[in-house]
Amino acid sequence: MENKPIFVTQPSLAPLAEYMELLKGVWERGILTHNGPLVQQFEKEICRKLKLNNFVAVNNGTIAIQMAIKA
């Protein structure tokens, strides 16, 4: 029996090549934030998968709470 350490917090990562393709597009567009194409694609996919009419991705809980209060 092999004694391998068990890491409670070790992330599950996709292959690096998948990220490199995404990053290449980001570098070519020069858009890192502010509702860029990847954010828009993510929001559309979430709507499709969850059968939602609207979905907005935010970067933290504070923004989500502020949006909920204003809504």
trRosetta pair geometry for C-beta under 8 A, 3 or more apart (Angstrom, degrees):
i j d omega theta_ij theta_ji phi_ij phi_ji
7 10 3.4 75 98 -31 129 115
13 16 7.9 21 145 -63 121 66
14 18 4.8 -62 140 60 123 142
14 19 6.6 138 83 -41 108 92
15 18 5.2 100 70 -4 81 101
15 19 7.9 -159 101 1 49 85
16 19 5.7 -59 -157 39 44 110
16 20 6.2 48 148 -28 74 105
17 20 5.5 -50 -145 31 34 117
17 21 6.8 38 156 -21 63 99
18 21 6.2 -53 -159 29 31 109
18 22 7.0 25 149 -11 63 106
19 22 5.6 -58 -152 40 39 110
19 23 5.9 35 153 -18 72 109
20 23 5.7 -56 -142 41 30 110
20 24 6.3 41 155 -30 64 102
21 24 5.7 -47 -149 25 29 115
21 25 7.1 27 153 -13 59 102
22 25 6.0 -59 -162 35 34 109
22 26 6.5 34 146 -20 68 106
22 38 6.9 70 -163 -106 107 137
23 26 5.3 -51 -146 35 40 115
23 27 6.2 40 155 -20 70 103
24 27 5.9 -54 -149 36 29 110
24 28 6.4 29 152 -19 63 108
25 28 5.6 -55 -145 36 32 111
25 29 6.2 20 160 -9 67 109
25 37 7.7 -93 149 78 122 133
25 38 7.8 129 100 -60 124 108
26 29 6.2 -64 -146 44 27 102
26 30 8.0 122 162 -55 54 12
26 31 7.0 -113 -149 68 67 60
26 32 6.4 67 -175 -98 113 63
26 36 7.7 56 -124 147 84 155
26 38 7.1 -21 -82 -21 99 136
27 30 7.3 26 -175 -71 30 52
29 36 7.1 122 118 -161 143 118
29 37 6.7 -135 -112 12 171 125
31 34 7.2 -103 -165 62 96 92
31 36 3.9 156 133 -118 117 120
31 37 6.8 101 77 4 138 86
32 36 6.9 177 76 -37 8 153
33 36 6.5 146 116 -18 4 113
35 39 5.4 -118 -135 83 35 138
35 40 6.4 62 -179 -56 76 91
36 39 5.3 98 54 11 63 102
36 40 7.1 -123 108 -4 33 93
37 40 5.6 -56 -144 39 33 112
37 41 6.2 35 157 -21 67 106
38 41 5.6 -50 -144 37 32 114
38 42 6.3 38 153 -23 64 105
39 42 5.6 -53 -149 35 31 114
39 43 6.4 30 153 -18 65 105
39 57 5.7 -146 -159 63 93 132
40 43 5.8 -54 -148 36 31 111
40 44 6.4 30 155 -17 64 107
41 44 5.8 -56 -148 37 30 111
41 45 6.3 29 155 -19 65 108
42 45 5.9 -59 -149 37 28 110
42 46 6.4 28 155 -19 64 106
42 57 5.8 20 103 -41 124 155
43 46 5.8 -53 -148 34 30 111
43 47 6.5 32 154 -19 63 105
43 55 5.1 180 -158 91 81 98
43 56 6.8 8 -124 -110 128 29
43 57 5.5 -124 -75 -11 93 104
44 47 5.7 -54 -151 36 31 113
44 48 6.3 30 153 -19 65 107
45 48 5.6 -54 -146 37 32 111
45 49 6.1 24 159 -14 67 110
46 49 6.0 -58 -140 42 27 105
46 50 5.8 -4 170 10 66 116
46 52 6.9 -14 127 36 81 130
46 55 4.8 -129 98 122 121 168
46 57 7.6 140 3 -62 152 103
47 50 6.7 -72 -134 54 18 89
47 51 7.7 35 170 -139 53 6
47 52 4.6 -104 -131 70 65 88
47 53 7.0 -6 -150 169 114 3
47 54 7.1 1 -106 -99 119 6
47 55 5.0 -152 -66 8 85 119
48 51 7.6 12 -177 -74 24 43
50 55 7.4 99 55 -70 130 140
52 55 5.2 80 100 -47 145 105
56 67 7.1 -141 87 -174 143 164
58 63 4.2 -160 -179 100 134 124
58 64 5.1 -178 59 -63 144 78
58 67 6.8 -154 -61 -7 150 141
59 63 6.4 62 49 18 69 147
60 63 5.4 99 63 9 75 99
60 64 7.3 -136 105 -3 42 93
61 64 5.2 -55 -147 38 40 116
61 65 6.2 39 156 -20 72 103
62 65 5.9 -54 -148 36 30 109
62 66 6.4 30 153 -18 64 106
63 66 5.7 -54 -146 38 32 112
63 67 6.3 32 155 -19 65 106
64 67 5.9 -56 -149 37 29 110
64 68 6.4 29 153 -20 64 107
65 68 5.6 -54 -146 36 32 112
65 69 6.4 33 155 -20 66 104
66 69 5.8 -53 -148 35 31 111
66 70 6.4 25 156 -14 64 109
67 70 5.9 -59 -146 41 31 108
67 71 6.2 34 154 -25 66 107
68 71 5.7 -53 -145 32 30 112
